[in-house]
Amino acid sequence: MYPIQLVTPMAQDLTDFGFESLQTPEAVDANLNTEAGTVLLVVNSVCGCAAAMARPGAKLAVQGEKRPSKLVTVFAGVDTDATEKAREYLLPYPPSSPAIALFKDGKLVHMLERRHIEGRSAQIIADNLKMAFETYC
């Protein structure tokens, strides 16, 4: 577990932008186990690729006309139980932080693992997500 004063600004980077922080397994279920609509989930992290690529890329992506109806986030290493529950919805993908996933009608339809995020610019992440939004949102 990371000190709360360290992670608060990293979490607020998304919540101040309109992402809902899911801090319990029940909140994850309530938001991802839905039969209608689209949900973008960001598995947040303290790592540099989350700060430089994942969070900025997700924020850029949702500024377009096509976007998910709901934006949510869990914080790996902080919201441990919620992150574990979210990762159940991300199967068969292995645990990854950061990660960005798009759900449509309760089904995982697009996934960016750390290996898809690391070493790429925020704009490349955003463009990838925007293509998924065009298809599914």
C-alpha positions as CSV (number, residue, x, y, z in Angstrom):
1,M,0.0,0.0,0.0
2,Y,1.3,3.4,-0.9
3,P,1.0,6.5,1.4
4,I,-2.2,8.3,0.7
5,Q,-0.5,11.7,0.4
6,L,1.7,10.3,-2.4
7,V,-1.2,8.9,-4.5
8,T,-3.9,11.5,-3.9
9,P,-2.7,13.8,-6.7
10,M,-2.3,10.8,-9.0
11,A,-5.9,9.7,-8.3
12,Q,-7.2,13.2,-8.6
13,D,-5.6,13.5,-12.1
14,L,-8.5,11.3,-13.2
15,T,-11.3,12.0,-10.7
16,D,-10.9,15.8,-11.3
17,F,-11.4,15.0,-15.0
18,G,-14.7,13.1,-14.4
19,F,-13.6,9.6,-13.7
20,E,-15.4,7.9,-10.8
21,S,-13.0,6.3,-8.3
22,L,-14.2,2.7,-7.5
23,Q,-12.8,1.8,-4.0
24,T,-14.7,-1.3,-3.2
25,P,-15.5,-4.6,-4.9
26,E,-19.2,-3.7,-4.7
27,A,-18.6,-0.4,-6.6
28,V,-16.7,-2.3,-9.3
29,D,-19.5,-4.8,-9.7
30,A,-22.1,-2.0,-9.8
31,N,-20.2,-0.3,-12.6
32,L,-18.8,-3.1,-14.7
33,N,-21.6,-5.7,-14.4
34,T,-24.0,-3.7,-16.5
35,E,-26.0,-4.8,-19.4
36,A,-26.4,-1.4,-21.0
37,G,-23.9,1.2,-22.1
38,T,-20.2,1.6,-22.3
39,V,-17.7,2.0,-19.5
40,L,-14.0,3.0,-19.7
41,L,-11.9,1.6,-16.8
42,V,-8.5,2.9,-16.1
43,V,-6.3,0.8,-13.7
44,N,-4.3,3.7,-12.3
45,S,-0.7,3.3,-11.0
46,V,2.1,5.2,-9.4
47,C,4.5,4.3,-12.3
48,G,5.9,6.8,-14.8
49,C,4.0,5.3,-17.7
50,A,0.7,5.9,-15.9
51,A,1.7,9.5,-15.3
52,A,3.1,10.3,-18.7
53,M,1.0,8.1,-21.0
54,A,-2.0,6.3,-19.5
55,R,-3.7,9.0,-17.6
56,P,-3.1,11.8,-20.2
57,G,-4.0,9.4,-23.0
58,A,-7.3,8.5,-21.4
59,K,-8.1,12.1,-20.7
60,L,-7.3,13.1,-24.3
61,A,-9.5,10.3,-25.7
62,V,-12.6,11.2,-23.8
63,Q,-12.6,14.7,-25.1
64,G,-13.9,13.6,-28.5
65,E,-17.5,13.4,-29.6
66,K,-17.7,9.6,-29.3
67,R,-16.9,8.6,-25.7
68,P,-18.1,6.0,-23.2
69,S,-21.1,6.7,-21.2
70,K,-19.2,6.1,-17.9
71,L,-15.6,6.7,-16.8
72,V,-14.3,4.8,-13.8
73,T,-10.9,4.1,-12.2
74,V,-9.3,1.8,-9.6
75,F,-5.9,2.5,-8.2
76,A,-3.5,-0.5,-8.1
77,G,-1.6,-0.7,-4.8
78,V,-4.2,1.5,-3.1
79,D,-7.7,0.2,-3.7
80,T,-6.5,-3.4,-3.4
81,D,-9.8,-5.2,-3.1
82,A,-11.4,-3.1,-5.8
83,T,-8.5,-3.6,-8.2
84,E,-8.6,-7.4,-7.6
85,K,-12.3,-7.4,-8.4
86,A,-11.7,-5.2,-11.5
87,R,-9.1,-7.7,-12.7
88,E,-11.7,-10.4,-12.6
89,Y,-13.5,-8.5,-15.3
90,L,-10.3,-8.1,-17.3
91,L,-9.7,-11.9,-17.7
92,P,-8.2,-13.5,-19.7
93,Y,-5.7,-10.7,-19.5
94,P,-3.1,-11.0,-16.8
95,P,-2.9,-8.3,-14.1
96,S,-1.5,-5.1,-15.5
97,S,-1.0,-1.6,-14.1
98,P,-1.6,0.7,-15.7
99,A,-4.2,-0.7,-18.0
100,I,-7.2,0.8,-19.8
101,A,-10.3,-1.3,-20.7
102,L,-13.5,-0.5,-22.6
103,F,-16.7,-2.5,-21.7
104,K,-19.8,-2.5,-23.8
105,D,-23.0,-4.0,-22.3
106,G,-21.0,-5.6,-19.6
107,K,-18.5,-7.3,-21.9
108,L,-14.8,-6.4,-22.3
109,V,-14.3,-5.2,-25.9
110,H,-11.0,-3.4,-25.9
111,M,-7.9,-3.7,-23.7
112,L,-4.7,-1.8,-23.4
113,E,-2.2,-3.6,-21.1
114,R,0.9,-2.0,-19.7
115,R,2.9,-3.4,-22.7
116,H,0.6,-1.4,-25.0
117,I,1.1,1.8,-23.0
118,E,4.7,1.8,-22.0
119,G,6.9,3.6,-24.5
120,R,4.1,5.1,-26.5
121,S,2.9,8.7,-26.3
122,A,-0.3,9.9,-24.7
123,Q,-1.5,10.8,-28.2
124,I,-1.0,7.3,-29.5
125,I,-2.9,5.9,-26.5
126,A,-5.7,8.5,-27.1
127,D,-5.8,7.6,-30.8
128,N,-6.1,3.9,-30.0
129,L,-8.9,4.5,-27.6
130,K,-10.7,6.9,-30.0
131,M,-10.8,4.1,-32.6
132,A,-12.3,1.8,-30.0
133,F,-14.9,4.5,-29.1
134,E,-15.8,4.8,-32.8
135,T,-16.5,1.1,-33.0
136,Y,-18.2,0.5,-29.6
137,C,-19.7,3.8,-28.3
